[in-house]
Amino acid sequence: MPLWIIAFIIVNATQSLALDVKSIFETTRPSVVLIMAYDENAQLLGMGSGFFFGDSETIATNLHVIQNAAQLAVKLSNGETGWVDTVLGVDTEHDLALLHSNVSGPPIRTAGRLPDVGEDILAIGNPSGLEGTVSTGIISGIRTEDGSQYFQITAPISP
C-alpha cells in the first residue's frame, strides 16, 4: 500500500480556529506539483503528485509514480514546466522518492508537530492528472508497524 502522505499534504488546524480549506489550499498549492513519467520512447507512463520538500528544487513523491520512467517532467500549479534531473534517493519499502528538479517552488510548510487522532486534515494533489484537487477529512487512527508510523485518514484520495 502506498504511503499517501507523499501524494497529499497533511495540514494541522489550530485548535482555536476552524480549518479554512480555501486559504490553506491557496497557500499550499504552489508547493504541490504534477509529475509526468515517460518511457524511453517519450510515451506517457503515468502521472502523480509530489511536493517541494526541504528546499525549492527537491521534490518528494511516491516511488510508484516514477518507477520504470526514462524521463520525468514536472508541472507547477502556475503552469510552468520543467524536468527532474536527478533521483536523489528512493525507499522501496515505504514507496518514497526524492527528486531534484530544474524548476523551483516553495517548500511545503510543516505543521511543527504530528497530528492527533480526530484532527482535521486536507489532501491536496493531482491524482491521475486532475490538477489542484483538494478533499477534507480527519486523522482517524495512528498505527505503528515494523517501527514505522502510519496515519489512517478519512479524506478521500484517488490513486
HELIX and SHEET records of a PDB file:
HELIX    1   1 TRP A    4  ILE A    6  5                                   3    
HELIX    2   2 VAL A   21  THR A   28  1                                   8    
HELIX    3   3 ARG A   29  SER A   31  5                                   3    
HELIX    4   4 LEU A   63  ILE A   66  1                                   4    
HELIX    5   5 PRO A  127  GLY A  129  5                                   3    
SHEET    1   A 7 VAL A  32  TYR A  38  0                                        
SHEET    2   A 7 LEU A  44  PHE A  52 -1                                        
SHEET    3   A 7 THR A  58  ASN A  62 -1                                        
SHEET    4   A 7 LEU A  96  SER A 101 -1                                        
SHEET    5   A 7 THR A  81  ASP A  91 -1                                        
SHEET    6   A 7 GLN A  71  LYS A  75 -1                                        
SHEET    7   A 7 VAL A  32  TYR A  38 -1                                        
SHEET    1   B 3 ASP A 120  GLY A 125  0                                        
SHEET    2   B 3 THR A 133  GLU A 145 -1                                        
SHEET    3   B 3 SER A 148  ILE A 153 -1                                        
END                                                                             
